């Protein structure tokens, strides 16, 4: 079963932008089907996971929305 896990900062995709998550899922599924054949479409699992602010790090430092220049969306 093909599997993709996308992690995005929590609060950067609003409810109104949910089509962005749908597009990630649809296009990733299409890509797996293109690579592995259409038989992979039915079993492709795509997860879009929101990570809490300061819940991850890069280069040994804590990554926050402020550091990447984004304000949380309501």
PQR file with spaces between the fields and no chain letter, atoms N, CA, C, O and H, PARSE charges and radii, in Angstrom:
ATOM       1  N    UNK     1       0.847   -1.173    0.000 -0.4000 1.5000
ATOM       2  CA   UNK     1       0.000    0.000    0.000 -0.0000 2.0000
ATOM       3  C    UNK     1       0.890    1.233    0.000  0.5500 1.7000
ATOM       4  O    UNK     1       1.669    1.422    0.934 -0.5500 1.4000
ATOM       5  N    UNK     2       0.796    2.086   -1.033 -0.4000 1.5000
ATOM       6  CA   UNK     2       1.542    3.341   -1.017 -0.0000 2.0000
ATOM       7  C    UNK     2       1.040    4.253    0.100  0.5500 1.7000
ATOM       8  O    UNK     2      -0.156    4.310    0.384 -0.5500 1.4000
ATOM       9  H    UNK     2       0.163    1.932   -1.792  0.4000 1.0000
ATOM      10  N    UNK     3       1.974    4.964    0.724 -0.4000 1.5000
ATOM      11  CA   UNK     3       1.624    5.839    1.841 -0.0000 2.0000
ATOM      12  C    UNK     3       2.451    7.114    1.760  0.5500 1.7000
ATOM      13  O    UNK     3       3.661    7.062    1.539 -0.5500 1.4000
ATOM      14  H    UNK     3       2.945    4.918    0.493  0.4000 1.0000
ATOM      15  N    UNK     4       1.803    8.252    1.936 -0.4000 1.5000
ATOM      16  CA   UNK     4       2.492    9.541    2.003 -0.0000 2.0000
ATOM      17  C    UNK     4       1.973   10.292    3.220  0.5500 1.7000
ATOM      18  O    UNK     4       0.772   10.302    3.491 -0.5500 1.4000
ATOM      19  H    UNK     4       0.820    8.294    2.115  0.4000 1.0000
ATOM      20  N    UNK     5       2.893   10.923    3.952 -0.4000 1.5000
ATOM      21  CA   UNK     5       2.519   11.673    5.142 -0.0000 2.0000
ATOM      22  C    UNK     5       3.082   13.081    5.012  0.5500 1.7000
ATOM      23  O    UNK     5       4.295   13.281    5.076 -0.5500 1.4000
ATOM      24  H    UNK     5       3.868   10.915    3.731  0.4000 1.0000
ATOM      25  N    UNK     6       2.205   14.047    4.833 -0.4000 1.5000
ATOM      26  CA   UNK     6       2.593   15.446    4.733 -0.0000 2.0000
ATOM      27  C    UNK     6       2.376   16.101    6.082  0.5500 1.7000
ATOM      28  O    UNK     6       1.328   15.923    6.703 -0.5500 1.4000
ATOM      29  H    UNK     6       1.219   13.885    4.781  0.4000 1.0000
ATOM      30  N    UNK     7       3.353   16.853    6.534 -0.4000 1.5000
ATOM      31  CA   UNK     7       3.235   17.574    7.798 -0.0000 2.0000
ATOM      32  C    UNK     7       3.266   19.066    7.498  0.5500 1.7000
ATOM      33  O    UNK     7       4.156   19.558    6.805 -0.5500 1.4000
ATOM      34  H    UNK     7       4.205   16.998    6.030  0.4000 1.0000
ATOM      35  N    UNK     8       2.281   19.775    8.032 -0.4000 1.5000
ATOM      36  CA   UNK     8       2.184   21.221    7.846 -0.0000 2.0000
ATOM      37  C    UNK     8       2.015   21.866    9.216  0.5500 1.7000
ATOM      38  O    UNK     8       1.461   21.248   10.124 -0.5500 1.4000
ATOM      39  H    UNK     8       1.558   19.376    8.596  0.4000 1.0000
ATOM      40  N    UNK     9       2.485   23.097    9.375 -0.4000 1.5000
ATOM      41  CA   UNK     9       2.292   23.771   10.659 -0.0000 2.0000
ATOM      42  C    UNK     9       0.797   23.959   10.951  0.5500 1.7000
ATOM      43  O    UNK     9       0.043   24.412   10.090 -0.5500 1.4000
ATOM      44  H    UNK     9       2.935   23.599    8.637  0.4000 1.0000
ATOM      45  N    UNK    10       0.383   23.612   12.155 -0.4000 1.5000
ATOM      46  CA   UNK    10      -1.013   23.794   12.569 -0.0000 2.0000
ATOM      47  C    UNK    10      -1.376   25.261   12.469  0.5500 1.7000
ATOM      48  O    UNK    10      -0.583   26.136   12.817 -0.5500 1.4000
ATOM      49  H    UNK    10       0.996   23.244   12.854  0.4000 1.0000
ATOM      50  N    UNK    11      -2.575   25.520   11.992 -0.4000 1.5000
ATOM      51  CA   UNK    11      -3.059   26.879   11.898 -0.0000 2.0000
ATOM      52  C    UNK    11      -2.721   27.581   10.603  0.5500 1.7000
ATOM      53  O    UNK    11      -3.107   28.734   10.413 -0.5500 1.4000
ATOM      54  H    UNK    11      -3.219   24.809   11.709  0.4000 1.0000
ATOM      55  N    UNK    12      -2.003   26.913    9.698 -0.4000 1.5000
ATOM      56  CA   UNK    12      -1.662   27.559    8.440 -0.0000 2.0000
ATOM      57  C    UNK    12      -2.653   27.223    7.333  0.5500 1.7000
ATOM      58  O    UNK    12      -2.656   27.876    6.290 -0.5500 1.4000
ATOM      59  H    UNK    12      -1.689   25.976    9.852  0.4000 1.0000
ATOM      60  N    UNK    13      -3.485   26.225    7.541 -0.4000 1.5000
ATOM      61  CA   UNK    13      -4.548   25.898    6.591 -0.0000 2.0000
ATOM      62  C    UNK    13      -5.874   26.060    7.327  0.5500 1.7000
ATOM      63  O    UNK    13      -6.162   25.327    8.274 -0.5500 1.4000
ATOM      64  H    UNK    13      -3.483   25.694    8.388  0.4000 1.0000
ATOM      65  N    UNK    14      -6.668   27.013    6.891 -0.4000 1.5000
ATOM      66  CA   UNK    14      -7.941   27.281    7.550 -0.0000 2.0000
ATOM      67  C    UNK    14      -9.028   26.347    7.030  0.5500 1.7000
ATOM      68  O    UNK    14      -8.828   25.636    6.045 -0.5500 1.4000
ATOM      69  H    UNK    14      -6.434   27.608    6.122  0.4000 1.0000
ATOM      70  N    UNK    15     -10.162   26.353    7.689 -0.4000 1.5000
ATOM      71  CA   UNK    15     -11.299   25.552    7.238 -0.0000 2.0000
ATOM      72  C    UNK    15     -11.704   25.943    5.825  0.5500 1.7000
ATOM      73  O    UNK    15     -12.114   25.093    5.034 -0.5500 1.4000
ATOM      74  H    UNK    15     -10.324   26.930    8.489  0.4000 1.0000
ATOM      75  N    UNK    16     -11.590   27.226    5.507 -0.4000 1.5000
ATOM      76  CA   UNK    16     -11.930   27.696    4.170 -0.0000 2.0000
ATOM      77  C    UNK    16     -10.932   27.201    3.126  0.5500 1.7000
ATOM      78  O    UNK    16     -11.247   27.164    1.936 -0.5500 1.4000
ATOM      79  H    UNK    16     -11.258   27.917    6.149  0.4000 1.0000
ATOM      80  N    UNK    17      -9.752   26.828    3.556 -0.4000 1.5000
ATOM      81  CA   UNK    17      -8.715   26.364    2.642 -0.0000 2.0000
ATOM      82  C    UNK    17      -8.629   24.842    2.599  0.5500 1.7000
ATOM      83  O    UNK    17      -7.629   24.292    2.138 -0.5500 1.4000
ATOM      84  H    UNK    17      -9.496   26.858    4.522  0.4000 1.0000
ATOM      85  N    UNK    18      -9.660   24.165    3.072 -0.4000 1.5000
ATOM      86  CA   UNK    18      -9.601   22.708    3.136 -0.0000 2.0000
ATOM      87  C    UNK    18      -9.376   22.084    1.769  0.5500 1.7000
ATOM      88  O    UNK    18      -8.903   20.951    1.675 -0.5500 1.4000
ATOM      89  H    UNK    18     -10.472   24.612    3.446  0.4000 1.0000
ATOM      90  N    UNK    19      -9.715   22.823    0.690 -0.4000 1.5000
ATOM      91  CA   UNK    19      -9.472   22.297   -0.643 -0.0000 2.0000
ATOM      92  C    UNK    19      -7.978   22.102   -0.892  0.5500 1.7000
ATOM      93  O    UNK    19      -7.602   21.310   -1.756 -0.5500 1.4000
ATOM      94  H    UNK    19     -10.099   23.743    0.766  0.4000 1.0000
ATOM      95  N    UNK    20      -7.120   22.805   -0.154 -0.4000 1.5000
ATOM      96  CA   UNK    20      -5.680   22.579   -0.273 -0.0000 2.0000
ATOM      97  C    UNK    20      -5.327   21.170    0.194  0.5500 1.7000
ATOM      98  O    UNK    20      -4.526   20.487   -0.444 -0.5500 1.4000
ATOM      99  H    UNK    20      -7.426   23.449    0.548  0.4000 1.0000
ATOM     100  N    UNK    21      -5.912   20.739    1.290 -0.4000 1.5000
ATOM     101  CA   UNK    21      -5.674   19.373    1.762 -0.0000 2.0000
ATOM     102  C    UNK    21      -6.211   18.371    0.749  0.5500 1.7000
ATOM     103  O    UNK    21      -5.563   17.368    0.452 -0.5500 1.4000
ATOM     104  H    UNK    21      -6.563   21.294    1.809  0.4000 1.0000
ATOM     105  N    UNK    22      -7.392   18.647    0.224 -0.4000 1.5000
ATOM     106  CA   UNK    22      -7.977   17.753   -0.781 -0.0000 2.0000
ATOM     107  C    UNK    22      -7.082   17.666   -2.009  0.5500 1.7000
ATOM     108  O    UNK    22      -6.916   16.592   -2.588 -0.5500 1.4000
ATOM     109  H    UNK    22      -7.919   19.462    0.464  0.4000 1.0000
ATOM     110  N    UNK    23      -6.504   18.800   -2.407 -0.4000 1.5000
ATOM     111  CA   UNK    23      -5.625   18.809   -3.572 -0.0000 2.0000
ATOM     112  C    UNK    23      -4.349   18.017   -3.295  0.5500 1.7000
ATOM     113  O    UNK    23      -3.881   17.290   -4.172 -0.5500 1.4000
ATOM     114  H    UNK    23      -6.638   19.672   -1.936  0.4000 1.0000
ATOM     115  N    UNK    24      -3.783   18.137   -2.112 -0.4000 1.5000
ATOM     116  CA   UNK    24      -2.602   17.346   -1.750 -0.0000 2.0000
ATOM     117  C    UNK    24      -2.930   15.864   -1.862  0.5500 1.7000
ATOM     118  O    UNK    24      -2.159   15.093   -2.433 -0.5500 1.4000
ATOM     119  H    UNK    24      -4.163   18.727   -1.399  0.4000 1.0000
ATOM     120  N    UNK    25      -4.075   15.468   -1.317 -0.4000 1.5000
ATOM     121  CA   UNK    25      -4.472   14.061   -1.331 -0.0000 2.0000
ATOM     122  C    UNK    25      -4.718   13.570   -2.753  0.5500 1.7000
ATOM     123  O    UNK    25      -4.234   12.507   -3.139 -0.5500 1.4000
ATOM     124  H    UNK    25      -4.702   16.095   -0.854  0.4000 1.0000
ATOM     125  N    UNK    26      -5.465   14.340   -3.526 -0.4000 1.5000
ATOM     126  CA   UNK    26      -5.798   13.932   -4.891 -0.0000 2.0000
ATOM     127  C    UNK    26      -4.562   13.836   -5.769  0.5500 1.7000
ATOM     128  O    UNK    26      -4.375   12.848   -6.479 -0.5500 1.4000
ATOM     129  H    UNK    26      -5.859   15.204   -3.213  0.4000 1.0000
ATOM     130  N    UNK    27      -3.719   14.859   -5.722 -0.4000 1.5000
ATOM     131  CA   UNK    27      -2.545   14.868   -6.599 -0.0000 2.0000
ATOM     132  C    UNK    27      -1.519   13.821   -6.202  0.5500 1.7000
ATOM     133  O    UNK    27      -0.850   13.251   -7.064 -0.5500 1.4000
ATOM     134  H    UNK    27      -3.871   15.662   -5.145  0.4000 1.0000
ATOM     135  N    UNK    28      -1.386   13.561   -4.896 -0.4000 1.5000
ATOM     136  CA   UNK    28      -0.460   12.518   -4.454 -0.0000 2.0000
ATOM     137  C    UNK    28      -0.959   11.152   -4.903  0.5500 1.7000
ATOM     138  O    UNK    28      -0.181   10.324   -5.375 -0.5500 1.4000
ATOM     139  H    UNK    28      -1.929   14.025   -4.196  0.4000 1.0000
ATOM     140  N    UNK    29      -2.261   10.920   -4.754 -0.4000 1.5000
ATOM     141  CA   UNK    29      -2.842    9.654   -5.215 -0.0000 2.0000
ATOM     142  C    UNK    29      -2.635    9.496   -6.714  0.5500 1.7000
ATOM     143  O    UNK    29      -2.270    8.415   -7.176 -0.5500 1.4000
ATOM     144  H    UNK    29      -2.893   11.592   -4.370  0.4000 1.0000
ATOM     145  N    UNK    30      -2.862   10.557   -7.479 -0.4000 1.5000
ATOM     146  CA   UNK    30      -2.640   10.514   -8.925 -0.0000 2.0000
ATOM     147  C    UNK    30      -1.187   10.184   -9.250  0.5500 1.7000
ATOM     148  O    UNK    30      -0.920    9.407  -10.166 -0.5500 1.4000
ATOM     149  H    UNK    30      -3.158   11.435   -7.104  0.4000 1.0000
ATOM     150  N    UNK    31      -0.247   10.766   -8.508 -0.4000 1.5000
ATOM     151  CA   UNK    31       1.169   10.510   -8.741 -0.0000 2.0000
ATOM     152  C    UNK    31       1.516    9.043   -8.489  0.5500 1.7000
ATOM     153  O    UNK    31       2.202    8.419   -9.298 -0.5500 1.4000
ATOM     154  H    UNK    31      -0.464   11.397   -7.763  0.4000 1.0000
ATOM     155  N    UNK    32       1.042    8.493   -7.368 -0.4000 1.5000
ATOM     156  CA   UNK    32       1.297    7.076   -7.091 -0.0000 2.0000
ATOM     157  C    UNK    32       0.699    6.197   -8.180  0.5500 1.7000
ATOM     158  O    UNK    32       1.328    5.227   -8.604 -0.5500 1.4000
ATOM     159  H    UNK    32       0.485    9.000   -6.711  0.4000 1.0000
ATOM     160  N    UNK    33      -0.505    6.522   -8.637 -0.4000 1.5000
ATOM     161  CA   UNK    33      -1.146    5.737   -9.695 -0.0000 2.0000
ATOM     162  C    UNK    33      -0.351    5.840  -10.997  0.5500 1.7000
ATOM     163  O    UNK    33      -0.246    4.865  -11.741 -0.5500 1.4000
ATOM     164  H    UNK    33      -1.015    7.310   -8.292  0.4000 1.0000
ATOM     165  N    UNK    34       0.200    7.005  -11.267 -0.4000 1.5000
ATOM     166  CA   UNK    34       1.017    7.182  -12.467 -0.0000 2.0000
ATOM     167  C    UNK    34       2.280    6.326  -12.398  0.5500 1.7000
ATOM     168  O    UNK    34       2.691    5.732  -13.395 -0.5500 1.4000
ATOM     169  H    UNK    34       0.114    7.797  -10.662  0.4000 1.0000
ATOM     170  N    UNK    35       2.888    6.269  -11.225 -0.4000 1.5000
ATOM     171  CA   UNK    35       4.140    5.534  -11.060 -0.0000 2.0000
ATOM     172  C    UNK    35       3.904    4.026  -10.959  0.5500 1.7000
ATOM     173  O    UNK    35       4.587    3.246  -11.623 -0.5500 1.4000
ATOM     174  H    UNK    35       2.554    6.752  -10.415  0.4000 1.0000
ATOM     175  N    UNK    36       2.943    3.615  -10.132 -0.4000 1.5000
ATOM     176  CA   UNK    36       2.747    2.197   -9.838 -0.0000 2.0000
ATOM     177  C    UNK    36       1.609    1.553  -10.622  0.5500 1.7000
ATOM     178  O    UNK    36       1.393    0.345  -10.524 -0.5500 1.4000
ATOM     179  H    UNK    36       2.388    4.248   -9.592  0.4000 1.0000
ATOM     180  N    UNK    37       0.892    2.339  -11.385 -0.4000 1.5000
ATOM     181  CA   UNK    37      -0.253    1.819  -12.128 -0.0000 2.0000
ATOM     182  C    UNK    37      -1.542    2.118  -11.379  0.5500 1.7000
ATOM     183  O    UNK    37      -1.553    2.318  -10.164 -0.5500 1.4000
ATOM     184  H    UNK    37       1.068    3.321  -11.465  0.4000 1.0000
ATOM     185  N    UNK    38      -2.611    2.140  -12.131 -0.4000 1.5000
ATOM     186  CA   UNK    38      -3.901    2.532  -11.553 -0.0000 2.0000
ATOM     187  C    UNK    38      -4.363    1.603  -10.433  0.5500 1.7000
ATOM     188  O    UNK    38      -5.202    1.987   -9.617 -0.5500 1.4000
ATOM     189  H    UNK    38      -2.603    1.978  -13.118  0.4000 1.0000
ATOM     190  N    UNK    39      -3.824    0.387  -10.387 -0.4000 1.5000
ATOM     191  CA   UNK    39      -4.196   -0.552   -9.320 -0.0000 2.0000
ATOM     192  C    UNK    39      -3.832   -0.014   -7.938  0.5500 1.7000
ATOM     193  O    UNK    39      -4.433   -0.412   -6.939 -0.5500 1.4000
ATOM     194  H    UNK    39      -3.142    0.075  -11.050  0.4000 1.0000
ATOM     195  N    UNK    40      -2.844    0.895   -7.875 -0.4000 1.5000
ATOM     196  CA   UNK    40      -2.398    1.460   -6.594 -0.0000 2.0000
ATOM     197  C    UNK    40      -3.367    2.511   -6.063  0.5500 1.7000
ATOM     198  O    UNK    40      -3.342    2.828   -4.874 -0.5500 1.4000
ATOM     199  H    UNK    40      -2.357    1.218   -8.686  0.4000 1.0000
ATOM     200  N    UNK    41      -4.212    3.050   -6.920 -0.4000 1.5000
ATOM     201  CA   UNK    41      -5.108    4.139   -6.513 -0.0000 2.0000
ATOM     202  C    UNK    41      -5.996    3.743   -5.324  0.5500 1.7000
ATOM     203  O    UNK    41      -6.140    4.512   -4.374 -0.5500 1.4000
ATOM     204  H    UNK    41      -4.233    2.793   -7.886  0.4000 1.0000
ATOM     205  N    UNK    42      -6.578    2.568   -5.377 -0.4000 1.5000
ATOM     206  CA   UNK    42      -7.539    2.150   -4.344 -0.0000 2.0000
ATOM     207  C    UNK    42      -6.895    1.932   -2.976  0.5500 1.7000
ATOM     208  O    UNK    42      -7.579    1.971   -1.953 -0.5500 1.4000
ATOM     209  H    UNK    42      -6.462    1.943   -6.149  0.4000 1.0000
ATOM     210  N    UNK    43      -5.593    1.706   -2.959 -0.4000 1.5000
ATOM     211  CA   UNK    43      -4.941    1.424   -1.670 -0.0000 2.0000
ATOM     212  C    UNK    43      -3.976    2.519   -1.233  0.5500 1.7000
ATOM     213  O    UNK    43      -3.277    2.360   -0.232 -0.5500 1.4000
ATOM     214  H    UNK    43      -5.038    1.675   -3.790  0.4000 1.0000
ATOM     215  N    UNK    44      -3.926    3.619   -1.961 -0.4000 1.5000
ATOM     216  CA   UNK    44      -3.019    4.713   -1.601 -0.0000 2.0000
ATOM     217  C    UNK    44      -3.566    5.468   -0.397  0.5500 1.7000
ATOM     218  O    UNK    44      -4.712    5.918   -0.399 -0.5500 1.4000
ATOM     219  H    UNK    44      -4.493    3.748   -2.774  0.4000 1.0000
ATOM     220  N    UNK    45      -2.741    5.600    0.619 -0.4000 1.5000
ATOM     221  CA   UNK    45      -3.112    6.312    1.840 -0.0000 2.0000
ATOM     222  C    UNK    45      -2.297    7.600    1.916  0.5500 1.7000
ATOM     223  O    UNK    45      -1.067    7.569    1.877 -0.5500 1.4000
ATOM     224  H    UNK    45      -1.810    5.236    0.621  0.4000 1.0000
ATOM     225  N    UNK    46      -2.985    8.722    2.022 -0.4000 1.5000
ATOM     226  CA   UNK    46      -2.323   10.023    2.135 -0.0000 2.0000
ATOM     227  C    UNK    46      -2.822   10.688    3.410  0.5500 1.7000
ATOM     228  O    UNK    46      -4.026   10.792    3.644 -0.5500 1.4000
ATOM     229  H    UNK    46      -3.984    8.748    2.053  0.4000 1.0000
ATOM     230  N    UNK    47      -1.888   11.130    4.219 -0.4000 1.5000
ATOM     231  CA   UNK    47      -2.242   11.789    5.478 -0.0000 2.0000
ATOM     232  C    UNK    47      -1.665   13.195    5.466  0.5500 1.7000
ATOM     233  O    UNK    47      -0.482   13.386    5.185 -0.5500 1.4000
ATOM     234  H    UNK    47      -0.910   11.046    4.029  0.4000 1.0000
ATOM     235  N    UNK    48      -2.500   14.174    5.772 -0.4000 1.5000
ATOM     236  CA   UNK    48      -2.047   15.553    5.930 -0.0000 2.0000
ATOM     237  C    UNK    48      -2.171   15.856    7.420  0.5500 1.7000
ATOM     238  O    UNK    48      -3.269   16.009    7.955 -0.5500 1.4000
ATOM     239  H    UNK    48      -3.461   14.019    6.000  0.4000 1.0000
ATOM     240  N    UNK    49      -1.029   15.937    8.061 -0.4000 1.5000
ATOM     241  CA   UNK    49      -0.977   16.050    9.522 -0.0000 2.0000
ATOM     242  C    UNK    49      -0.547   17.458    9.912  0.5500 1.7000
ATOM     243  O    UNK    49       0.457   17.973    9.420 -0.5500 1.4000
ATOM     244  H    UNK    49      -0.138   15.813    7.626  0.4000 1.0000
ATOM     245  N    UNK    50      -1.312   18.067   10.796 -0.4000 1.5000
ATOM     246  CA   UNK    50      -0.961   19.394   11.287 -0.0000 2.0000
ATOM     247  C    UNK    50      -0.135   19.258   12.560  0.5500 1.7000
ATOM     248  O    UNK    50      -0.549   18.607   13.518 -0.5500 1.4000
ATOM     249  H    UNK    50      -2.128   17.648   11.197  0.4000 1.0000
ATOM     250  N    UNK    51       1.027   19.876   12.555 -0.4000 1.5000
ATOM     251  CA   UNK    51       1.947   19.812   13.689 -0.0000 2.0000
ATOM     252  C    UNK    51       1.801   21.093   14.504  0.5500 1.7000
ATOM     253  O    UNK    51       1.810   22.194   13.954 -0.5500 1.4000
ATOM     254  H    UNK    51       1.363   20.406   11.777  0.4000 1.0000
ATOM     255  N    UNK    52       1.669   20.941   15.805 -0.4000 1.5000
ATOM     256  CA   UNK    52       1.514   22.098   16.700 -0.0000 2.0000
ATOM     257  C    UNK    52       2.703   23.039   16.591  0.5500 1.7000
ATOM     258  O    UNK    52       3.833   22.609   16.360 -0.5500 1.4000
ATOM     259  H    UNK    52       1.662   20.046   16.252  0.4000 1.0000
ATOM     260  N    UNK    53       2.432   24.335   16.760 -0.4000 1.5000
ATOM     261  CA   UNK    53       3.500   25.326   16.731 -0.0000 2.0000
ATOM     262  C    UNK    53       4.581   24.922   17.728  0.5500 1.7000
ATOM     263  O    UNK    53       4.286   24.569   18.870 -0.5500 1.4000
ATOM     264  H    UNK    53       1.514   24.684   16.948  0.4000 1.0000
ATOM     265  N    UNK    54       5.814   24.976   17.290 -0.4000 1.5000
ATOM     266  CA   UNK    54       6.986   24.585   18.076 -0.0000 2.0000
ATOM     267  C    UNK    54       7.029   23.079   18.320  0.5500 1.7000
ATOM     268  O    UNK    54       7.762   22.614   19.193 -0.5500 1.4000
ATOM     269  H    UNK    54       6.053   25.262   16.362  0.4000 1.0000
ATOM     270  N    UNK    55       6.256   22.318   17.561 -0.4000 1.5000
ATOM     271  CA   UNK    55       6.230   20.867   17.717 -0.0000 2.0000
ATOM     272  C    UNK    55       7.226   20.140   16.839  0.5500 1.7000
ATOM     273  O    UNK    55       7.194   18.912   16.749 -0.5500 1.4000
ATOM     274  H    UNK    55       5.661   22.696   16.851  0.4000 1.0000
ATOM     275  N    UNK    56       8.111   20.882   16.190 -0.4000 1.5000
ATOM     276  CA   UNK    56       9.143   20.268   15.370 -0.0000 2.0000
ATOM     277  C    UNK    56      10.344   21.178   15.303  0.5500 1.7000
ATOM     278  O    UNK    56      10.291   22.329   15.734 -0.5500 1.4000
ATOM     279  H    UNK    56       8.137   21.879   16.263  0.4000 1.0000
ATOM     280  N    UNK    57      11.411   20.666   14.769 -0.4000 1.5000
ATOM     281  CA   UNK    57      12.628   21.463   14.701 -0.0000 2.0000
ATOM     282  C    UNK    57      13.388   21.182   13.423  0.5500 1.7000
ATOM     283  O    UNK    57      13.148   20.188   12.738 -0.5500 1.4000
ATOM     284  H    UNK    57      11.454   19.730   14.419  0.4000 1.0000
ATOM     285  N    UNK    58      14.294   22.066   13.121 -0.4000 1.5000
ATOM     286  CA   UNK    58      15.168   21.892   11.964 -0.0000 2.0000
ATOM     287  C    UNK    58      16.540   22.457   12.313  0.5500 1.7000
ATOM     288  O    UNK    58      16.649   23.535   12.896 -0.5500 1.4000
ATOM     289  H    UNK    58      14.489   22.874   13.677  0.4000 1.0000
ATOM     290  N    UNK    59      17.564   21.732   11.957 -0.4000 1.5000
ATOM     291  CA   UNK    59      18.925   22.194   12.229 -0.0000 2.0000
ATOM     292  C    UNK    59      19.231   22.368   13.702  0.5500 1.7000
ATOM     293  O    UNK    59      20.078   23.183   14.071 -0.5500 1.4000
ATOM     294  H    UNK    59      17.476   20.856   11.484  0.4000 1.0000
ATOM     295  N    UNK    60      18.551   21.610   14.547 -0.4000 1.5000
ATOM     296  CA   UNK    60      18.794   21.677   15.977 -0.0000 2.0000
ATOM     297  C    UNK    60      18.009   22.762   16.696  0.5500 1.7000
ATOM     298  O    UNK    60      18.140   22.910   17.911 -0.5500 1.4000
ATOM     299  H    UNK    60      17.864   20.948   14.248  0.4000 1.0000
ATOM     300  N    UNK    61      17.188   23.530   15.965 -0.4000 1.5000
ATOM     301  CA   UNK    61      16.389   24.579   16.593 -0.0000 2.0000
ATOM     302  C    UNK    61      14.909   24.288   16.466  0.5500 1.7000
ATOM     303  O    UNK    61      14.485   23.551   15.575 -0.5500 1.4000
ATOM     304  H    UNK    61      17.082   23.410   14.978  0.4000 1.0000
ATOM     305  N    UNK    62      14.133   24.863   17.350 -0.4000 1.5000
ATOM     306  CA   UNK    62      12.681   24.679   17.346 -0.0000 2.0000
ATOM     307  C    UNK    62      12.081   25.563   16.257  0.5500 1.7000
ATOM     308  O    UNK    62      12.398   26.749   16.168 -0.5500 1.4000
ATOM     309  H    UNK    62      14.478   25.461   18.073  0.4000 1.0000
ATOM     310  N    UNK    63      11.220   24.987   15.438 -0.4000 1.5000
ATOM     311  CA   UNK    63      10.579   25.722   14.359 -0.0000 2.0000
ATOM     312  C    UNK    63       9.227   26.233   14.835  0.5500 1.7000
ATOM     313  O    UNK    63       8.402   25.466   15.331 -0.5500 1.4000
ATOM     314  H    UNK    63      10.962   24.024   15.511  0.4000 1.0000
ATOM     315  N    UNK    64       9.009   27.523   14.681 -0.4000 1.5000
ATOM     316  CA   UNK    64       7.739   28.134   15.062 -0.0000 2.0000
ATOM     317  C    UNK    64       7.181   28.917   13.875  0.5500 1.7000
ATOM     318  O    UNK    64       7.899   29.230   12.925 -0.5500 1.4000
ATOM     319  H    UNK    64       9.680   28.146   14.278  0.4000 1.0000
ATOM     320  N    UNK    65       5.886   29.226   13.950 -0.4000 1.5000
ATOM     321  CA   UNK    65       5.278   30.036   12.898 -0.0000 2.0000
ATOM     322  C    UNK    65       5.957   31.392   12.804  0.5500 1.7000
ATOM     323  O    UNK    65       6.144   31.921   11.708 -0.5500 1.4000
ATOM     324  H    UNK    65       5.303   28.971   14.721  0.4000 1.0000
ATOM     325  N    UNK    66       6.324   31.953   13.937 -0.4000 1.5000
ATOM     326  CA   UNK    66       6.997   33.252   13.932 -0.0000 2.0000
ATOM     327  C    UNK    66       8.326   33.175   13.175  0.5500 1.7000
ATOM     328  O    UNK    66       8.684   34.106   12.453 -0.5500 1.4000
ATOM     329  H    UNK    66       6.173   31.523   14.827  0.4000 1.0000
ATOM     330  N    UNK    67       9.040   32.088   13.337 -0.4000 1.5000
ATOM     331  CA   UNK    67      10.338   31.944   12.663 -0.0000 2.0000
ATOM     332  C    UNK    67      10.187   31.764   11.160  0.5500 1.7000
ATOM     333  O    UNK    67      11.071   32.159   10.399 -0.5500 1.4000
ATOM     334  H    UNK    67       8.749   31.333   13.924  0.4000 1.0000
ATOM     335  N    UNK    68       9.093   31.181   10.729 -0.4000 1.5000
ATOM     336  CA   UNK    68       8.903   31.026    9.282 -0.0000 2.0000
ATOM     337  C    UNK    68       8.082   32.175    8.703  0.5500 1.7000
ATOM     338  O    UNK    68       7.744   32.177    7.519 -0.5500 1.4000
ATOM     339  H    UNK    68       8.375   30.860   11.347  0.4000 1.0000
ATOM     340  N    UNK    69       7.767   33.154    9.558 -0.4000 1.5000
ATOM     341  CA   UNK    69       7.101   34.358    9.093 -0.0000 2.0000
ATOM     342  C    UNK    69       5.626   34.188    8.771  0.5500 1.7000
ATOM     343  O    UNK    69       5.088   34.889    7.913 -0.5500 1.4000
ATOM     344  H    UNK    69       8.042   33.153   10.519  0.4000 1.0000
ATOM     345  N    UNK    70       4.968   33.254    9.461 -0.4000 1.5000
ATOM     346  CA   UNK    70       3.545   33.023    9.237 -0.0000 2.0000
ATOM     347  C    UNK    70       2.787   33.260   10.521  0.5500 1.7000
ATOM     348  O    UNK    70       3.226   32.862   11.601 -0.5500 1.4000
ATOM     349  H    UNK    70       5.404   32.685   10.158  0.4000 1.0000
ATOM     350  N    UNK    71       1.656   33.906   10.399 -0.4000 1.5000
ATOM     351  CA   UNK    71       0.756   34.065   11.537 -0.0000 2.0000
ATOM     352  C    UNK    71      -0.283   32.957   11.456  0.5500 1.7000
ATOM     353  O    UNK    71      -0.732   32.617   10.361 -0.5500 1.4000
ATOM     354  H    UNK    71       1.300   34.229    9.522  0.4000 1.0000
ATOM     355  N    UNK    72      -0.674   32.390   12.590 -0.4000 1.5000
ATOM     356  CA   UNK    72      -1.712   31.356   12.553 -0.0000 2.0000
ATOM     357  C    UNK    72      -3.004   31.905   11.980  0.5500 1.7000
ATOM     358  O    UNK    72      -3.350   33.064   12.212 -0.5500 1.4000
ATOM     359  H    UNK    72      -0.309   32.666   13.479  0.4000 1.0000
ATOM     360  N    UNK    73      -3.719   31.072   11.228 -0.4000 1.5000
ATOM     361  CA   UNK    73      -5.003   31.446   10.641 -0.0000 2.0000
ATOM     362  C    UNK    73      -6.121   31.108   11.611  0.5500 1.7000
ATOM     363  O    UNK    73      -6.011   30.154   12.382 -0.5500 1.4000
ATOM     364  H    UNK    73      -3.438   30.131   11.040  0.4000 1.0000
ATOM     365  N    UNK    74      -7.192   31.882   11.577 -0.4000 1.5000
ATOM     366  CA   UNK    74      -8.345   31.608   12.445 -0.0000 2.0000
ATOM     367  C    UNK    74      -9.300   30.663   11.769  0.5500 1.7000
ATOM     368  O    UNK    74     -10.331   30.313   12.342 -0.5500 1.4000
ATOM     369  H    UNK    74      -7.280   32.657   10.951  0.4000 1.0000
